[in-house]
Amino acid sequence: MRRVFAVVAALTVLAVPSTNAGQSDRARTESMARRATDRLQALQREAERLASEERTLLGDVRKLEIERQIKAEEIARLDANTASLNAELETTTARIAELEASERVAGPQLRTRLVEIYKLGRARYVRLLLATPDARGIGQAARTVAALAALDRQRVASYQQTLSDLTAARASLEQREQQLAALRADAEKAQADAARATDARNALVRDIDRRRDLNAQLTGELQAAQQRLQAALRDLAGGSASVNTALPLRPFQGQLEWPAEGAVRGRFASTGAAASNGIEIGAPQGANALAVHDGTVAFAGAFAGFGNLVILDHGSQAFSLYGDLLEVLVKKGDRLDRGRTVGTVGPTPTGAAGLYFELRVDGKPVDPLQWLRKR
């Protein structure tokens, strides 16, 4: 916390960067112009990549929307089929119930009739013929016996067939109902997956739009810087004193070179007990600490809580801080190019050698790891 308050105090009392341009020649201005041009080309390539990615994503979104509509139609059709199937199932169930009710009424009679048939033995209806008292009744008895036998067979077979058919129909309908339920579940899952994928694609499109807006803003800042650099070159060619030109820091986010070689030993943390506005890089004692961007030395000297400290002003309320230096090799008012040595690495408060590095954009601390080049 002492470091936080110390930096705030330091930045509050910083004097306006010296108007002394120092050693500013044509070669330096041309180098800055080339660097701005290279970064502009990189931003333009990024803009083209984002535009291509957005077109692809919008195509994906359209395909997913169509797929979701198709799945919705499938679900609607499955719902209609399910409703029709449920109606058939209810009808079949009702028919089975009617048949079972009829069986409860006719069942006792049929069972009695079957018992009587069983009692007749293997001869069955032949006994009825033999029991006829005269020859005249034999023909009539034969017809009666045949009719009774046919009726008995028909009643039993009809009942069994109807019950079997209805049971099979009900089983088939229930199986179809299960299949439709499974199909509907699959269709709902596919529709939900398509909806999530669509939301994800839309989020990516929004992110691309945000990055494109930022890209356009950074491009505008660099183009303005280029115009100032060209004006400076014209002044130099005409023998006039050069103007104080500088490249803005913001367009170089993620492209800044590291101020020292070494592993990150302490990380940026804006809150918590271990709050820190910067990072600590474990570099060997005596190693060079380098400016990450062009700027003007706003402070160079001892500062409580930071050992020897150098603060570079990059313009537009952007600053870089280099603390725990063994030796300071610049003085206030110096204009530095990126890569220039500001001092040497010294001991940190824990005793181990290292460099404290902090970045402030719009006057507020930012995580340096989001601004330094990936390695």
For each residue, the residues with C-beta under 8 A, 3 or more apart:
1: 4 5 275
2: 5 6 304 305
3: 6 7 276 277 305 306 323 356
4: 1 7 8 275 277
5: 1 2 8 9
6: 2 3 9 10 303 304 305 306
7: 3 4 10 11 277 306 321 358 360 365
8: 4 5 11 12
9: 5 6 12 13
10: 6 7 13 14 299 303 309 311
11: 7 8 14 311 319 360 363
12: 8 9
13: 9 10
14: 10 11 298 299 311 313
15: 18 298 332
16:
17: 296 298 313 333
18: 15 296 332 333
19: 244
20: 333
21: 24 241 242 244 335
22: 333 334 335
23: 28 335
24: 21 28 29 242 244 245 335
25: 28 29 236 242
26: 29 30 233 236 237
27: 30 31
28: 23 24 25 31 32 337
29: 24 25 26 32 33 229 232 233 236 242 245
30: 26 27 33 34 233
31: 27 28 34 35 337
32: 28 29 35 36 229 245 246 247 294 337
33: 29 30 36 37 226 229 230 233
34: 30 31 37 38
35: 31 32 38 39 247
36: 32 33 39 40 222 225 226 229 247
37: 33 34 40 41 226
38: 34 35 41 42
39: 35 36 42 43 222 251 252 255
40: 36 37 43 44 219 222 223 226
41: 37 38 44 45
42: 38 39 45 46 255
43: 39 40 46 47 215 218 219 222 251
44: 40 41 47 48 219
45: 41 42 48 49
46: 42 43 49 50 215
47: 43 44 50 51 212 215 216 219
48: 44 45 51 52
49: 45 46 52 53
50: 46 47 53 54 208 211 212 215
51: 47 48 54 55 212
52: 48 49 55 56
53: 49 50 56 57 208
54: 50 51 57 58 205 208 209 212
55: 51 52 58 59
56: 52 53 59 60
57: 53 54 60 61 201 204 205 208
58: 54 55 61 62 205
59: 55 56 62 63
60: 56 57 63 64 197 201
61: 57 58 64 65 198 201 202 205
62: 58 59 65 66
63: 59 60 66 67
64: 60 61 67 68 194 197 198 201
65: 61 62 68 69 198
66: 62 63 69 70
67: 63 64 70 71 190 194
68: 64 65 71 72 191 194 195 198
69: 65 66 72 73
70: 66 67 73 74
71: 67 68 74 75 187 188 190 191 194
72: 68 69 75 76 191
73: 69 70 76 77
74: 70 71 77 78 183 187
75: 71 72 78 79 184 187 188 191
76: 72 73 79 80
77: 73 74 80 81
78: 74 75 81 82 180 183 184 187
79: 75 76 82 83 184
80: 76 77 83 84
81: 77 78 84 85 180
82: 78 79 85 86 177 180 181 184
83: 79 80 86 87
84: 80 81 87 88
85: 81 82 88 89 173 176 177 180
86: 82 83 89 90 177
87: 83 84 90 91
88: 84 85 91 92 173
89: 85 86 92 93 170 173 174 177
90: 86 87 93 94
91: 87 88 94 95
92: 88 89 95 96 166 169 170 173
93: 89 90 96 97 170
94: 90 91 97 98
95: 91 92 98 99 166
96: 92 93 99 100 163 166 167 170
97: 93 94 100 101
98: 94 95 101 102
99: 95 96 102 103 159 162 163 166
100: 96 97 103 104
101: 97 98 104 105
102: 98 99 105 106
103: 99 100 106 107 159 163
104: 100 101 107
105: 101 102
106: 102 103 109 110
107: 103 104 110 111
108: 111 112
109: 106 112 113
110: 106 107 113 114 155 156 159
111: 107 108 114 115
112: 108 109 115 116
113: 109 110 116 117 152
114: 110 111 117 118 156
115: 111 112 118 119
116: 112 113 119 120
117: 113 114 120 124 152
118: 114 115 121
119: 115 116
120: 116 117 123 124 125 127 128
121: 118 124 127
122:
123: 120 126 127
124: 117 120 121 127 149
125: 120 128 129 145 146 148 149
126: 123 129 130
127: 120 121 123 124 130 131
128: 120 125 131 132 141 144 145
129: 125 126 132 138 141 142 145
130: 126 127
131: 127 128
132: 128 129 135 137 138 141
133: 137
134: 137 138
135: 132 138
136: 139 140
137: 132 133 134 140 141
138: 129 132 134 135 141 142
139: 136 142 143
140: 136 137 143 144
141: 128 129 132 137 138 144 145
142: 129 138 139 145 146
143: 139 140 146 147
144: 128 140 141 147 148
145: 125 128 129 141 142 148 149
146: 125 142 143 149 150
147: 143 144 150 151
148: 125 144 145 151 152
149: 124 125 145 146 152 153
150: 146 147 153 154
151: 147 148 154 155
152: 113 117 148 149 155 156
153: 149 150 156 157
154: 150 151 157 158
155: 110 151 152 158 159
156: 110 114 152 153 159 160
157: 153 154 160 161
158: 154 155 161 162
159: 99 103 110 155 156 162 163
160: 156 157 163 164
161: 157 158 164 165
162: 99 158 159 165 166
163: 96 99 103 159 160 166 167
164: 160 161 167 168
165: 161 162 168 169
166: 92 95 96 99 162 163 169 170
167: 96 163 164 170 171
168: 164 165 171 172
169: 92 165 166 172 173
170: 89 92 93 96 166 167 173 174
171: 167 168 174 175
172: 168 169 175 176
173: 85 88 89 92 169 170 176 177
174: 89 170 171 177 178
175: 171 172 178 179
176: 85 172 173 179 180
177: 82 85 86 89 173 174 180 181
178: 174 175 181 182
179: 175 176 182 183
180: 78 81 82 85 176 177 183 184
181: 82 177 178 184 185
182: 178 179 185 186
183: 74 78 179 180 186 187
184: 75 78 79 82 180 181 187 188
185: 181 182 188 189
186: 182 183 189 190
187: 71 74 75 78 183 184 190 191
188: 71 75 184 185 191 192
189: 185 186 192 193
190: 67 71 186 187 193 194
191: 68 71 72 75 187 188 194 195
192: 188 189 195 196
193: 189 190 196 197
194: 64 67 68 71 190 191 197 198
195: 68 191 192 198 199
196: 192 193 199 200
197: 60 64 193 194 200 201
198: 61 64 65 68 194 195 201 202
199: 195 196 202 203
200: 196 197 203 204
201: 57 60 61 64 197 198 204 205
202: 61 198 199 205 206
203: 199 200 206 207
204: 57 200 201 207 208
205: 54 57 58 61 201 202 208 209
206: 202 203 209 210
207: 203 204 210 211
208: 50 53 54 57 204 205 211 212
209: 54 205 206 212 213
210: 206 207 213 214
211: 50 207 208 214 215
212: 47 50 51 54 208 209 215 216
213: 209 210 216 217
214: 210 211 217 218
215: 43 46 47 50 211 212 218 219
216: 47 212 213 219 220
217: 213 214 220 221
218: 43 214 215 221 222 250 251
219: 40 43 44 47 215 216 222 223 251
220: 216 217 223 224
221: 217 218 224 225 248 250 251
222: 36 39 40 43 218 219 225 226 247 248 251
223: 40 219 220 226 227
224: 220 221 227 228
225: 36 221 222 228 229 245 246 247 248
226: 33 36 37 40 222 223 229 230
227: 223 224 230 231
228: 224 225 231 232 243 245
229: 29 32 33 36 225 226 232 233 245
230: 33 226 227 233 234
231: 227 228 234 235 243
232: 29 228 229 235 236 242 243 245
233: 26 29 30 33 229 230 236 237
234: 230 231 237 238
235: 231 232 238 240 241 242 243
236: 25 26 29 232 233 239 240 242
237: 26 233 234
238: 234 235
239: 236
240: 235 236
241: 21 235
242: 21 24 25 29 232 235 236 245
243: 228 231 232 235
244: 19 21 24 335
245: 24 29 32 225 228 229 232 242
246: 32 225 294 295 296 314 315
247: 32 35 36 222 225 251 252 293 294
248: 221 222 225 251 314 315 316 318
249: 252 293 314 315 316 318 361
250: 218 221 253 316 318 361
251: 39 43 218 219 221 222 247 248
252: 39 247 249 255 256 293 371
253: 250 256 370 371
254: 370 371 372 373 374
255: 39 42 252 373
256: 252 253 292 293 338 371 372 373
257: 290 292 338 339 372 373
258: 261 281 290 292 372 373 375
259: 281 289 290 291 292 320 322 355 357
260: 281 283 287 288 289 290 345 355 357
261: 258 283 287
262: 265 281 282 283 284 287 354 355
263: 281 282
264: 267 279 280 281 282 369
265: 262 280 281 282 352 354
266: 276 279 280
267: 264 276 279 369
268: 276 277 278 279 365 366 367 368 369
269: 272 274 275 276
270: 275 277 365
271: 275
272: 269 275
273:
274: 269
275: 1 4 269 270 271 272
276: 3 266 267 268 269 279 280
277: 3 4 7 268 270 358 360 365
278: 268 321 323 356 357 358 359 365 368
279: 264 266 267 268 276 356 357 358 368 369
280: 264 265 266 276 348 354 355 356 357
281: 258 259 260 262 263 264 265 354 355 357
282: 262 263 264 265 352 353 354
283: 260 261 262 287 289 345 353 354 355
284: 262 287 345 353
285: 326 344 345 346 347 353
286: 326 344 345
287: 260 261 262 283 284 344 345 355
288: 260 341 343 344 345
289: 259 260 283 310 322 325 341 342 343 344 345 355
290: 257 258 259 260 338 339 340 341 342
291: 259 294 295 312 320 336 337 338 339 340 341 342
292: 256 257 258 259 320 338 359 371 372
293: 247 249 252 256 312 314 320 338
294: 32 246 247 291 314 335 336 337 338
295: 246 291 312 313 314 315 320 335 336
296: 17 18 246 312 313 333 334 335 336
297: 300 310 311 312 313 330 331 332 333 334 335 336 342
298: 14 15 17 311 312 313 319 332
299: 10 14 303 309 310 311 332
300: 297 309 310 311 328 330 331 332 334 342
301: 308 309 328
302: 307 308 309
303: 6 10 299 306 307 308 309 323
304: 2 6
305: 2 3 6
306: 3 6 7 303 309 321 323 324 356
307: 302 303 323 324 325 346 347 348
308: 301 302 303 323 324 325 326 327 328 343 346
309: 10 299 300 301 302 303 306 321 322 323 325
310: 289 297 299 300 321 322 325 328 330 342 343
311: 10 11 14 297 298 299 300 319 320 321 322
312: 291 293 295 296 297 298 319 320 321 322 336 342
313: 14 17 295 296 297 298 318 319
314: 246 248 249 293 294 295 318 319 320
315: 246 248 249 295 318
316: 248 249 250 362
317: 360 361 362 363
318: 248 249 250 313 314 315 359 360 361 362
319: 11 298 311 312 313 314 358 359 360 363
320: 259 291 292 293 295 311 312 314 357 358 359 360
321: 7 278 306 309 310 311 312 356 357 358 359 360
322: 259 289 309 310 311 312 325 342 343 355 356 357
323: 3 278 303 306 307 308 309 355 356 357 358
324: 306 307 308 345 346 347 348 349 354 355 356
325: 289 307 308 309 310 322 328 342 343 344 345 346 355
326: 285 286 308 343 344 345 346 347
327: 308 343 344 346
328: 300 301 308 310 325 331 342 343
329: 341 342 343 344
330: 297 300 310 334 336 340 342 343
331: 297 300 328 334
332: 15 18 297 298 299 300
333: 17 18 20 22 296 297
334: 22 296 297 300 330 331
335: 21 22 23 24 244 294 295 296 297
336: 291 294 295 296 297 312 330 340 342
337: 28 31 32 291 294 340
338: 256 257 290 291 292 293 294
339: 257 290 291
340: 290 291 330 336 337
341: 288 289 290 291 329 344
342: 289 290 291 297 300 310 312 322 325 328 329 330 336
343: 288 289 308 310 322 325 326 327 328 329 330
344: 285 286 287 288 289 325 326 327 329 341
345: 260 283 284 285 286 287 288 289 324 325 326 353 354 355
346: 285 307 308 324 325 326 327 353
347: 285 307 324 326 351 352 353 354
348: 280 307 324 351 352 353 354 356
349: 324
350:
351: 347 348
352: 265 282 347 348
353: 282 283 284 285 345 346 347 348
354: 262 265 280 281 282 283 324 345 347 348
355: 259 260 262 280 281 283 287 289 322 323 324 325 345
356: 3 278 279 280 306 321 322 323 324 348
357: 259 260 278 279 280 281 320 321 322 323 368
358: 7 277 278 279 319 320 321 323 365 368
359: 278 292 318 319 320 321 365 366 368 371
360: 7 11 277 317 318 319 320 321 363 364 365 366
361: 249 250 317 318 364 366
362: 316 317 318
363: 11 317 319 360
364: 360 361
365: 7 268 270 277 278 358 359 360
366: 268 359 360 361 370 371
367: 268 370 371
368: 268 278 279 357 358 359 371 372
369: 264 267 268 279 372
370: 253 254 366 367
371: 252 253 254 256 292 359 366 367 368
372: 254 256 257 258 292 368 369 375
373: 254 255 256 257 258
374: 254
375: 258 372
